[in-house]
């Protein structure tokens, strides 16, 4: 099996298109950090962690805005 070699700009585009930062989620949903963490704890929004970085699936957040 051959792994695709991703270019840096392709990876950044995927991150930008598919994920939101904590601040972007707060701005989009117009909620507080405490409210966001409550949603995460109740499994209403999935949080992806890599070290200290927390990201959220854009599709999950867009579903919450309607």
N, C-alpha and C positions, 0 to 999 in steps of 0.2 A: 504494500500500500504506500502510495506516494503522498506525503503531506504537502499541502500548498504552502508556499513561502509568501506570507503576507507582507505587503509594503506598509510602511508606517502610516502613510496617509489613508490607506484603506482601513486600517484598524481604527484610526481616529474617527473616520466617517461612520464606521459601524457603531462605535461607542456613542457618538453624537446622535445617530439616528435611532438607536435602540434603548438607550439608557438616559436617565436624568439624575442629576446630583441632588443632594438633600435640599439645597437652596432652591433649585428649580422646581422641585416638588412642592415646597412650601409656597412659592410664588404662584404656581399653577393652581393649587387647591385652595390657596388663601387660608392656610391653617398654621397653627403654631408647631414648634418642634415637638412639644409634648403630645399634641394630637397625632402627629405623624408616628411617633414611637408607639403610641397606643394602638394605632392601626396595624403597625408591624407586629406588635405583641399578640394581637388578636387574629393574626394571619389574614388580614384584609388586604394588605399590600406586602408583596415579597421584597425583601431587602437582599441585595447581593453584596457580600463583603470580600474585600481583598486587602488584608492588613487593616489599616485604619480607614480605608476608603469605603464609603457606603454608596451604592448605586441602586436605582430602582428602574424596573422595566417601564419604558415609556408607554407601552400599550396598557399596562395596569393603571397607570395614572390617568391616561386619556379616558378610560372607561369610567373613572370616578368623577369626571367633570360633567357628565351628562345626567 
